[in-house]
């Protein structure tokens, strides 16, 4: 698995997944993501634009990471675009697990970005 993180204007963190994610990928995601999360606060949470157009399947280790991150009040809105059915099901699972409603799925990047900045 590979991922890319890039802080964009308006405080939006762009997260791009490339391929499947396994345990090692989950560990690397935590290491790479944590510095961005450490700069956020509950009053000024991190906005995430998640590009899943090239993403694959996520192992159980990664699903736990997603849930742990989403429980954190420093995570604000998460807009996911390009996810296949598997990704949408996984996202719904994480929302139910965390009790939050901060994640939305979009067909296009433009729609995802518009929701984040609204």
C-alpha positions in Angstrom: 0.0 0.0 0.0 1.0 3.5 -0.6 -0.5 6.7 0.5 0.2 10.4 0.0 -0.5 13.3 2.4 -0.5 16.9 1.3 -1.7 19.9 3.2 -3.5 22.2 0.9 -4.9 25.7 1.1 -7.9 26.3 3.4 -6.4 23.8 5.9 -7.5 20.7 3.9 -5.4 17.6 4.2 -5.5 15.6 1.0 -5.1 11.9 1.6 -4.6 9.7 -1.4 -4.5 5.9 -1.3 -2.9 3.8 -3.9 -3.6 0.1 -3.8 -4.4 -2.2 -0.9 -3.5 -1.4 2.7 -2.0 -4.0 5.0 -0.5 -3.9 8.6 2.7 -2.2 7.5 0.7 0.4 5.5 -1.5 1.1 8.5 1.6 1.7 10.7 3.1 4.0 8.1 -0.2 5.9 7.8 -0.3 6.5 11.6 3.3 7.7 11.5 2.7 10.0 8.6 -0.7 11.3 9.7 0.1 12.0 13.3 2.1 15.2 12.8 -0.9 16.7 10.9 -3.3 15.6 13.6 -1.0 17.0 16.4 -1.4 20.5 14.8 -5.2 20.3 14.9 -7.6 21.1 17.8 -11.2 20.3 18.6 -12.0 23.9 17.9 -10.0 23.9 14.6 -10.3 20.3 13.4 -8.5 18.8 10.5 -10.5 18.7 7.2 -9.7 15.7 5.1 -10.2 15.3 1.4 -9.8 11.6 0.8 -9.0 10.5 -2.8 -9.9 6.8 -3.1 -9.9 6.7 -6.9 -6.8 4.4 -6.9 -7.4 2.8 -3.5 -7.9 -0.9 -2.9 -9.0 -3.0 0.0 -8.1 -2.3 3.6 -7.1 -5.0 6.1 -8.4 -5.2 9.6 -5.4 -3.3 11.0 -6.3 -0.3 8.8 -10.0 -0.4 9.6 -9.0 -0.1 13.3 -6.7 2.9 12.5 -9.6 4.6 10.6 -11.9 4.1 13.6 -9.3 5.3 16.1 -8.6 8.4 14.1 -12.3 9.1 13.6 -13.0 9.0 17.3 -10.6 11.9 17.8 -12.4 15.3 18.0 -9.5 16.9 16.1 -10.8 15.1 13.0 -13.5 17.3 11.4 -15.2 16.7 8.1 -13.9 13.8 5.9 -15.0 14.0 2.3 -14.2 10.8 0.3 -14.5 10.7 -3.4 -13.9 7.9 -5.9 -14.6 5.0 -3.5 -16.0 1.8 -4.8 -18.8 0.0 -3.1 -16.3 -1.8 -0.8 -15.0 1.5 0.4 -18.4 2.9 1.0 -19.4 -0.1 3.1 -16.2 0.2 5.1 -16.9 3.9 5.7 -20.4 3.2 6.9 -19.0 0.6 9.3 -16.5 3.1 10.7 -19.2 5.7 11.2 -21.4 3.2 13.1 -18.5 2.1 15.2 -17.4 5.6 16.1 -20.9 7.1 16.5 -20.0 10.1 14.4 -21.5 11.5 11.2 -18.6 13.5 9.9 -17.8 11.4 6.8 -19.6 11.8 3.4 -19.0 10.1 0.1 -19.0 11.9 -3.2 -18.7 10.9 -6.9 -16.5 13.8 -7.8 -13.6 15.8 -6.2 -15.4 19.0 -6.8 -18.5 18.0 -4.9 -16.3 16.6 -2.0 -14.3 19.9 -1.8 -17.4 22.0 -1.9 -18.9 20.1 1.1 -15.6 20.5 3.0 -15.5 24.2 2.6 -19.2 24.9 3.1 
